[in-house]
Amino acid sequence: MPETPVRQIISPQSTEQVAEVLRRANEEKLVVEITGAGTKRRWGNDVAAVVQLDTTRLTGVREHSWQDLTATVAAGTPWTTMQSVLAMHGQRVALDPLWPDQATVGGVIATNDSGCLRLRYGSLRDLIIGMTVVLADGTIAKSGGKVVKNVAGYDIHKLMTGAFGTLGVIAEVTFRLHPLPKSSATWTITSNDISVLDRIRHQLADSMLSIEALQLRTRDKVFSLDVKFVTLPEALEEHARRLHAYVSPLSVEAGEESIWLSREGMFDGTRATVKVTFLPTHIASLISEIQDYGGSCVAQQSGTMIASIQPDAERIAALRQKIESAGGSLTVLRWPNDAAPRPDKWGPGGNALPLMREIKRRFDSNSILNPGRFVGGI
């Protein structure tokens, strides 16, 4: 069926205005699609909305308690804009989402996007200590607090993270911050034998080296292992020496910072882009399988992979079944418009689906917030 055109775009400037929009939409049972910059708008299923609620005017770092390493930020703030303000005090939110120049804080949280920094600093749920959310009926709810050691209230912010806007509209977020690194170095090891790189990966993960990021990738049938050290300037030379000892007789090359953006290259409009989550012990075997499919991918040590493969729905279904049988998941993030048949973007949903549907019912009884976008048609 063709998507119902959006009849009205509303761009509120405050949390109270968001609440008023949702209150009226809920009373009239009007479907609302929540959007930011739109960088990940196609990651879920399409929403046939009557109202598009644009959050890009909810901007600004509202409070930066640099002494306490916390900051409260409006959800429509571009990620790099927030980071630039925090950098004035030598701090940052230690997360590296896709397309940070465009992506908004709220969009990053709604899609639970993260990159290689997750290895050292944890996921979004570990970095968020508080949140202001507008629920479907217009209620303004606050969760957590503005200090790191806070046990007040329910962890609603953890529920909103990765919910794709189906449970509420994120208005403000309070992050725990980390200092900007004073010195770092990136190195890359390349080989045609993934088992060799996988052995080195295990050695590095078990070492006492100060590793901030670690990823294994393949493109054009070549495998590469990237490692980033963050430590004191005088310790970087010793880290490099120990790295050379681990990889011998392979060579090590100094890498560029752009290497850590390589997963952005997986979003080719002519191919399918999938996100895979799995146990880190399966990294090498999954990368080999992606290469056998004629694809390319970037896998993070934390157990998340972004892969670009041919848009073959049957092969993707077979790959999803194999990954799910090993306790992982596969989500289709991008599919070429002219490729048919189209696969299910989310997959079956598993045993948690009935609970997720009940949570949706409790938070949004009229199902007005991004209905159908999430797994299981939630």
N, C-alpha and C positions, 0 to 999 in steps of 0.2 A: 504494500500500500504506500502511496506517496506520503511524504512527511507533511503534517499540517503546518502551514506557514505561521510564524510568530506574528501575532497581531499588534503587540505592543512591547517596546523595549523601555525599561525603566532603569535609571542609573541613580540610586540614592547616594546621598553624601554623608549619612550618619546611620548609626545602629538603629536609632528610633525610626528613621524613615524606612529602613529595611523591615522593621517590625510592622509598620503600618501597611506596607505593600503586602506582606504575607497574611496579615490579619484579614484584609479585604479579599485576597485571593482564596483564602481558606473558606471564608463565608460563602463565596460564590462558586467554590470548587473549581477554580481555574488552575490548570496545569502551569507550573512555573519551572523554567529552565534556568539554572544558576550558572553564570559564565564569568570568567575573568578575562585574561588576554586571549584565551582560545587555543593555547598551544597544545592542550591535551583534550580538547573538546570531543574528538573522535575516538578517544580511547574506550569509551563504553558504547552501549547501544544508543541509537538516535532517540531523541525525546520530542514527541509531538506537543509542543508547548503553545499556550495562548499568551503567556507573558515571559519575556526574557529579562531576568534580573541581572543587570550588569554591575559587577562590584568594583570596577576600575576607578571609581571616584572615592572609594574608601581607602585613602592613602595616608602614609606618613608613619614615622616612628613616634608613637605617642608618648613613650617613656623609656628612657635608657638609664638604668641604675648601674652604671659601669663599675661602681665599687662592689656591687653584689653579683656582677656578671649575669644580669638579666635585662631583657628589653621587651616592651609591649609594642606590637606592630599591627597596623590596620591591614585587613586581608587583601585589599586591592593593590597593595604596594608591590612594585616589581622587585624581584629577589635581589638583583644587583644594586638597586637603589637602597634597600635596607642594609645590605652589606657595606656599602660605601659610607653610610652614616655611622655604623658600628666601628668601622675601621679607623675613624678619627680618634678612637680611644684604644686602638690596637686590639680590637675584638671582632668576633664573627659568630654567626650561626654555623656550626661545623657540619654543613650538609652541602652536597653538590648536585642539585637537580638538573634536569635537561633544560636547555635554552634559558638560562638564568636572566639574560637581558630582557626577556619578554615575560616569562612566567611570573604570575603573582604569588604572593605568600599563601593565599587561600587555595589557589589551584594546586600548588605543590602539595599542600596538606591533604586536600580532598582526594588526590590520586595517590598519596603516599609515595611520592617519587624520591629516590635517593640514589647516590652513586657510591664511588669507592671509599669515601670518607666514613661510611657506615662501619667499616672494619674496626676503626679505632674509636669512634665517638658514639656509635650506636645509631639506632633508627630515629625517625621523626618522633615516635612516641616517647623515646628517651630524652629528647631535646625540648619537648613542650611541657611546660609546668602549669600553664593556665590558658583559658580560652573563654571568649564571649561568643555565644551562639544565639541566633534567632531561630526559634522552633517554628513549625509549620503554622501554628495558630497565632503567631505574633509574639509569643512569650520570649523575653530576653533572659537567657540563662547564663550563669557564670560558673565555671568549673576551675578547680585548682586555685592558685594564687599567684603572687608576684615574687616569691622567694623560692629558692631551690628546695629547701627542706620545709615542705608544706604538706599537711595531711588533711586539709579541710575539704569537705564535700566529696562528691562522686567524681570519678575520672571520666567524665563525659567527653573530654577532649581526646581521649584515646579511642573512644567509639567513633568520633567524627573523623579521625584520621583514616583515610582510605575508604570512606563511605561514599565517595563520588557525589556528594551533595544530596543524598537521598534522605538524610535525617535532620538536616538543619542547614542554615546559612552561617558560615564562619564569618564573624565580624572583626574580632581582634584576637591576637595570639600573643602569649608571653613565652619567650624562649629562654632557656639557659644558654649562656654564651661560653666561648672558649677563646683564649688568647690567639692572636695571629702568630703563625710560626715565624721565628726569626731567621731560620736558615733551613733549606731543604735541597734535596737532589733526587732526580729521577733517572733510573737506569733501565735499559731494555736488553733482554737476551732473546735471540732468535734461533729457531731450529726447525727442521722438517720432521722431527721426532717429538711428538707431544709427550710421550712417556718420560723423556729426559727433563723437559720443562716442568712436568708435574712433580717429579722427584725434587727438583730445586724449589718448587713452590712449597712443598711440604717442609723442606728444611728451613726455609725462610720463616714460615708460619710458626715453627717450633723454636726459632732462635730467640735470642735476647736483644736483637737489633730493634731500633726504634722505627718501626714501619708504620707509616700513615695510610698507605694505599697499596693494594696488590691486585693485579688483574691478569687474566690469561685471555688471549684473543687469537682469532684466525681470520685471514683474508688472503685470497688468491693462493690458497693451499700452503700458506706459510704460517707457522705458529710463533707467537711472541709473548713473552712474560715481562710485565712492567712492574717495577717496584719503586716506591717513593719513600725516602728516608726524611724524617723531620727530627732534628736533634741540634745540639750546640754546634756552632761552626767548627770548633776544634775537633769534634767527634766525627764529622762527615768523612774525613780521610780514612779513619779506621773502619767505618762502615763500608766504604768502597773496597778496601783491602779484603775484608772478610767476605764480601759479595763475590769478588773475583775468585776467592778460594772455593766458594760453594759451586760456582758454575764451570770451573776448569774441567775440560779443555775448551769449552765454548767461550766465545768472546762476549764482552759486555760493552754496550755503547751508551753514551750519555743521551738521555731522552729529553724531549721538549715537553713543556707543560701541556701543550695541545694534545698529547697522547691521552690524557685523562678525559678528553672530550670526544674520544673516538667512538663512543656508543651513539653519538648524534649522527654519525655516518651510516648507522644501520637503518635510518628512516628514508629509504629509497622509495619513491612513489610508484615504481614499477614492480616492486616486490612486496611480499608480506613481511611485517615486522611483528615479532612475538616477544613476550616477556616470560621467562622461565624462572621459577624458584625451585631450589633443590638443596640437598645436603652438599656441602663443599667437597666431600669425598667423591662425588659424581662429576666433578667439573671436567676432567679429561675425557671421560667416555661420552659425555653430552657434546662437547666441542667436536670430537671426532665424528659423531653422528651428524651434527650440523654441517660439517665439511663434506661428508658423504652425500648430503642433500644438495651440494653445490652452493651452500650458503656461507655467510660470514657472521661472526659474533664477537661479543665482548662479555666475558664472565668475571664477576667480582668474587673475591675471596669469601665474602659474606654469604654467597649462595644465590646470587641473582644474575641472570644473563639476559642481554638484549641481542636478538638474532635477526638477520635479514635472510629470508629464504624464498624459494619459488612459491607462488600462490597456488599450491595444490591442496585442496581441502581434504582429500583422502589421506595424504601423507601427514598433514598436520594433525588430523584426528588420530592416526596411528601413533605419532610421536607423543601427543597428549596422553594417550592411554598408557604408554610405556612410562612416561614421567610420573603420572598419578599413581601408578602401581608401586613406584619407588618412594611415594610420600611427597612428591612435588606438585607443581601446577604449571599450566601453560595458558597464557592469555594473549589473544590476538589484539595488538595495539593499532595496527594499520593494515588495511587491505586495499589493493588496487580497485578503483571504481569499476573497471571493465572486466574484472576476473570473476568467473562464476564456475561452480556454485560457491556461495559464501559459507564459511564455517561459523559455528557458534563461537562468539568472541570469548566467552567465559568458561565454557565447559559445564559439567553437571552440578557443581556447587558442593557436593559432598553431604555428610551427615549434619553439618551446621546450618544447612539451608532453612529448615523449619524454624529454628531459633532466630535466624536473621530476618525472616518474614514477620515473625511476631514482634521483633524490635521495631521494624519499619511500621507496623500497625500501631504500636504504642506511641511512637514519635510523630507519625504522620497518618492519622486515621483516614483522612480523605485522599491520601496518596497524590498530593499535589506537587511534591518536590522531586524533580528529575525522575518521574516514574518510568520504570523499564530500563533505566540506564545500567543498573548494576546486575550482578550475577543472579540468575533465576528470575529475571524480569522484575526485580525489586525496584 
